[in-house]
Amino acid sequence: MRNQSFNFDEALKQLQSGKNLLGTDGILTPLIKQLTEAALQAEIEHYLSTTSIDTRKNGYYSKNG
């Protein structure tokens, strides 16, 4: 389930009405959350695409000798 995108127009209206920028209910809180989740997802995808699976560590390899 994806979060709704940050709405800049709504954020501007909230800012003009005096709502706080930061904090639990701040204007930028949803944007910060969205950016953090996107960065973490990109980091996970990068890690998974660059990590090689080494079967020697899990015991599934043929023994020579």
N, C-alpha and C positions, 0 to 999 in steps of 0.2 A: 504494500500500500504506500503510494507516494504522497508526500505532503503537497499541499497547494503551493504554487509559486508565490514569491513575495510580490505584493501589489504596491508599486511605487506611488500610484495616485492615492490609494487609501492611506499609505504612510504619510504622505504630504498633508492630507486633510487632518490626520491625527496630530501631526507636529504643529500645524496651525492652530489646532484647538487646545494646545498646551500639554499634550501627553508627553511623558518622559521618553527619551530615546533608549535608555538602557534599563536594565532591571528585569524582574520576572515578567511583568506585563508591558515592557518597553516596546517601542516602535520597531527597533532593530533586532529584537530577540528572535523573531521567526527567520529573518535573513541570516543571522549568525548561525542559527541551528541548521538551516538549509546548506550553508557553505561548509560547516563542519562535517555534516553527514556526507556531502559530495566529496570532500577531501579524504575522509576516511575510506569511502568506497573506492576511490581512485587508488589509494595506497594499498588496499587489500588486493585489488585487481592487478596492480603492478607487481606486488609481492608474489602472488600466485602465478603470474605469467613468467617470472624470472627465477623461481625456485625449482631446482631440479630435484627429482625424487631419487634418493639414494637407497636402493633396496638392501644394501649391506647392513643398514641399521635396523631393519625390521626382521632379519633372520631369513629372508627368502632369497637365497643365492646358492649357487652350486659350490660345493667345497672341492677344492683341488688338492690332491696329494694324499 
